[in-house]
Amino acid sequence: MFHQVNVDQALAYAQADTIKRVLVVGSGEGADILALRQRLGPEPLIVGVDIDIHSDTVPDIANTLLIQTDITKEPMIGPCFDLAYSFATFEHIHDLQRGWQAMLQVLRPGGLLWSLASPLWCSPYGHHKPMLQGYPWAHVLHPDPESLHLFCLTNNIVADDGIDMIHHVNYIFNPDCFNRLPASAYHNAALALEQAQLEINSFDLVASEGLEEQLSTLMARGHSRHDLLAQTHRLVARRL
C-alpha cells in the first residue's frame, strides 16, 4: 500500500503520460517497480538499482532491468531518465548529497527526482524493527548494542522470526545499515545539490502527544526536538 501511494504521488508530479524511462534507487524486492509498472503499463523502461538485488519476480517483467550497484560509488548512464525515484532507501545511504546528485545526473533536463526517506534514524522508530514498536526511541535511549540488548531482555522483547534479539540489535547498530544522520543533514544536503530546482525539501513530524517524557530525556542529552520528531524527509527536485 505505501509503495503504491508514494508511486502515485511521484507520477502526479512527473506527468506520467510523458514517462519513457524510470530509475528506481533501492529497488529491493521489487515492490516499487511493480507499483510503477501497474500504473505505467508495459511500455516504459524501468531500471532498478540496489547494492543487494534479491527479487525473483522482477527479472521476468518485460522492459525491466535490475543492476546491482552502489550509486554513490559507481557512475550511472545518463542523462536519459524522465524520473529517478527512491522510497525508504536514503535513511540507509551515508552520503546523501552524492546519492541524490547521482540520481540528478541520470535525468534529462526537466526530469524529476523523487525521494522519500523514512523512518529517519533519530525518529521514534528509526531502528526499523517491528518488535520494538511501543518503545519509542529505544535505539536512541539505549545507544549501543549492549544496553539495547539488556533493555530487550528486561522487557521480554522477542522477535517474531525466532532469531535471537542480539542479532537484530547488532543489525540496528551495524554502521553499514543506517546512516544515523539527523534531519538537518537531509535538509542541508538537498540545499547543496547542483543542477537542481528544489520543489519540496521538507519533513513529516510525529505527533508529540504521549512522548514528552522521552523527548525531555533525549533533548537533555543534546538531541533537538525537530530531529527527534522528523520521521520522513521528502525531496522533490527537477534537473536543470
C-alpha positions as CSV (number, residue, x, y, z in Angstrom):
1,M,0.0,0.0,0.0
2,F,2.7,2.5,1.0
3,H,4.6,1.8,-2.2
4,Q,1.6,2.4,-4.4
5,V,0.6,5.6,-2.6
6,N,4.1,7.0,-3.0
7,V,4.3,5.9,-6.6
8,D,1.0,7.7,-7.4
9,Q,2.3,10.9,-5.8
10,A,5.5,10.8,-7.7
11,L,3.8,10.1,-11.0
12,A,1.4,13.0,-10.4
13,Y,4.4,15.3,-10.2
14,A,6.3,13.8,-13.1
15,Q,3.3,13.8,-15.5
16,A,3.0,10.0,-16.1
17,D,2.0,10.2,-19.7
18,T,5.4,11.6,-20.7
19,I,7.5,9.0,-18.9
20,K,9.6,6.6,-21.0
21,R,12.4,5.7,-18.6
22,V,12.4,5.4,-14.8
23,L,15.3,4.7,-12.5
24,V,14.4,3.2,-9.1
25,V,17.1,3.6,-6.5
26,G,16.9,1.0,-3.7
27,S,14.7,-1.4,-5.7
28,G,15.0,-4.1,-3.0
29,E,12.5,-6.9,-3.6
30,G,10.8,-5.0,-6.4
31,A,7.7,-3.6,-4.7
32,D,8.3,-0.1,-6.1
33,I,9.0,-1.5,-9.6
34,L,5.7,-3.5,-9.5
35,A,3.8,-0.4,-8.3
36,L,5.3,1.7,-11.1
37,R,4.6,-1.0,-13.7
38,Q,0.9,-1.2,-12.6
39,R,0.4,2.5,-13.2
40,L,2.7,3.0,-16.3
41,G,1.8,-0.2,-18.2
42,P,4.3,-2.4,-20.1
43,E,6.0,0.2,-22.3
44,P,8.3,2.4,-20.3
45,L,11.7,1.1,-19.4
46,I,12.2,0.7,-15.6
47,V,15.7,0.2,-14.2
48,G,16.1,-0.8,-10.6
49,V,19.4,-0.4,-8.8
50,D,20.4,-1.7,-5.3
51,I,23.5,-2.9,-3.5
52,D,21.7,-6.2,-2.9
53,I,19.4,-7.5,-5.6
54,H,17.0,-10.1,-4.2
55,S,13.9,-10.2,-6.3
56,D,12.7,-13.4,-8.1
57,T,9.8,-11.7,-9.7
58,V,11.1,-8.5,-11.4
59,P,13.5,-10.1,-13.8
60,D,10.6,-11.8,-15.6
61,I,8.8,-8.5,-16.3
62,A,9.3,-7.0,-19.8
63,N,11.2,-3.7,-20.2
64,T,12.6,-4.1,-16.6
65,L,16.3,-4.3,-15.7
66,L,17.9,-4.8,-12.4
67,I,21.5,-3.7,-11.7
68,Q,23.5,-4.4,-8.5
69,T,25.5,-1.3,-7.8
70,D,26.1,1.5,-5.3
71,I,25.1,4.7,-6.9
72,T,27.3,6.7,-4.6
73,K,30.4,4.9,-5.9
74,E,29.6,3.7,-9.4
75,P,28.7,6.2,-12.3
76,M,25.4,5.7,-13.9
77,I,24.4,6.2,-17.5
78,G,22.7,9.4,-18.3
79,P,21.1,11.8,-18.8
80,C,18.2,9.8,-20.3
81,F,15.7,9.1,-17.5
82,D,12.4,11.0,-17.0
83,L,12.0,10.0,-13.3
84,A,14.6,9.0,-10.7
85,Y,12.6,7.5,-7.8
86,S,13.5,6.3,-4.3
87,F,11.4,5.2,-1.4
88,A,12.6,4.2,2.1
89,T,16.2,4.0,0.9
90,F,18.1,7.2,1.7
91,E,18.0,6.6,5.5
92,H,20.5,3.8,4.7
93,I,22.7,5.9,2.4
94,H,25.6,7.7,4.2
95,D,26.5,10.3,1.6
96,L,23.1,11.9,0.9
97,Q,24.3,14.6,-1.4
98,R,26.3,12.2,-3.5
99,G,23.3,9.8,-3.8
100,W,20.9,12.5,-4.9
101,Q,23.4,14.0,-7.2
102,A,23.8,10.7,-8.9
103,M,20.1,10.5,-9.4
104,L,20.0,14.0,-10.9
105,Q,22.8,13.2,-13.3
106,V,20.8,10.4,-15.0
107,L,17.8,12.7,-15.6
108,R,17.1,14.6,-18.8
109,P,16.7,18.3,-18.3
110,G,13.3,18.8,-16.6
111,G,13.3,15.2,-15.3
112,L,12.1,14.6,-11.8
113,L,13.9,13.4,-8.7
114,W,11.5,11.9,-6.1
115,S,12.9,10.7,-2.8
116,L,11.1,9.8,0.4
117,A,13.3,8.6,3.3
118,S,11.5,7.1,6.3
119,P,11.8,6.4,9.2
120,L,14.8,8.6,9.8
121,W,17.3,7.3,12.4
122,C,16.5,9.9,15.2
123,S,12.8,9.4,14.9
124,P,10.9,7.1,17.4
125,Y,11.2,4.0,15.2
126,G,14.2,4.8,13.1
127,H,15.6,1.3,14.0
128,H,13.1,-0.3,11.5
129,K,12.4,-3.2,13.9
130,P,8.7,-4.1,14.4
131,M,9.3,-5.9,17.7
132,L,10.3,-2.6,19.2
133,Q,7.1,-0.8,18.3
134,G,5.7,0.6,21.6
135,Y,9.1,1.6,22.7
136,P,9.8,4.9,21.0
137,W,13.4,5.9,20.6
138,A,14.6,2.6,22.2
139,H,17.7,2.7,20.0
140,V,18.5,6.3,20.9
141,L,17.7,6.0,24.6
142,H,19.9,2.9,24.7
143,P,22.6,3.9,22.1
144,D,24.8,0.8,21.9
145,P,24.2,-2.9,21.4
146,E,24.9,-3.9,25.0
147,S,22.4,-1.5,26.6
148,L,19.7,-2.1,24.0
149,H,20.0,-5.8,24.3
150,L,19.7,-5.6,28.1
151,F,16.7,-3.4,27.6
152,C,15.1,-6.1,25.4
153,L,15.9,-8.8,27.9
154,T,14.5,-6.8,30.8
155,N,11.2,-6.1,28.9
156,N,10.9,-9.6,27.4
157,I,11.1,-8.3,23.9
158,V,11.5,-11.1,21.3
159,A,11.5,-11.3,17.6
160,D,8.6,-13.0,15.7
161,D,11.1,-14.7,13.3
162,G,12.6,-16.7,16.2
163,I,16.1,-15.2,15.7
164,D,17.8,-14.2,18.9
165,M,17.4,-10.5,19.6
166,I,21.1,-9.9,19.8
167,H,21.2,-10.4,16.0
168,H,18.5,-7.8,15.5
169,V,20.3,-5.4,17.9
170,N,23.6,-5.9,16.1
171,Y,21.8,-5.1,12.8
172,I,20.4,-1.8,14.2
173,F,23.9,-0.7,15.2
174,N,25.7,-2.0,12.2
175,P,27.2,1.1,10.6
176,D,26.6,-0.3,7.1
177,C,22.9,-0.5,7.7
178,F,21.9,3.0,8.7
179,N,23.4,6.5,8.2
180,R,22.3,7.7,11.7
181,L,22.0,11.2,10.3
182,P,19.8,13.9,11.9
183,A,17.0,15.6,9.9
184,S,19.1,18.7,9.4
185,A,21.7,16.7,7.4
186,Y,18.9,15.8,4.9
187,H,17.8,19.4,4.6
188,N,21.3,20.7,4.1
189,A,22.4,18.0,1.6
190,A,19.4,18.8,-0.6
191,L,20.2,22.6,-0.5
192,A,23.7,21.8,-1.7
193,L,22.6,19.9,-4.8
194,E,23.8,21.2,-8.2
195,Q,21.7,21.4,-11.4
196,A,18.6,21.1,-9.3
197,Q,15.5,23.1,-8.9
198,L,14.1,22.1,-5.5
199,E,10.3,21.9,-5.3
200,I,10.0,20.1,-1.9
201,N,12.6,19.7,0.9
202,S,10.5,19.1,3.9
203,F,9.7,16.7,6.8
204,D,6.7,14.9,8.2
205,L,6.8,15.1,12.0
206,V,5.5,12.6,14.5
207,A,2.8,13.9,16.9
208,S,4.4,14.5,20.2
209,E,1.4,13.6,22.4
210,G,2.4,11.0,24.9
211,L,6.1,11.3,24.1
212,E,7.1,14.3,26.2
213,E,9.0,12.3,28.8
214,Q,11.2,10.6,26.2
215,L,11.7,13.9,24.4
216,S,12.8,15.7,27.5
217,T,15.3,12.9,28.3
218,L,16.8,13.0,24.8
219,M,16.8,16.7,24.5
220,A,18.8,16.9,27.8
221,R,21.3,14.7,26.1
222,G,21.7,17.2,23.2
223,H,19.2,16.0,20.6
224,S,17.0,18.6,19.0
225,R,13.2,18.3,19.2
226,H,12.9,18.6,15.5
227,D,15.4,15.9,14.8
228,L,13.6,13.6,17.2
229,L,10.1,14.1,15.7
230,A,11.2,14.3,12.0
231,Q,10.1,10.8,10.8
232,T,10.1,11.4,7.0
233,H,12.1,13.5,4.6
234,R,10.6,14.4,1.2
235,L,12.7,15.7,-1.6
236,V,11.3,16.6,-5.0
237,A,13.6,18.3,-7.5
238,R,13.9,18.9,-11.2
239,R,17.1,18.6,-13.2
240,L,18.1,21.9,-14.7
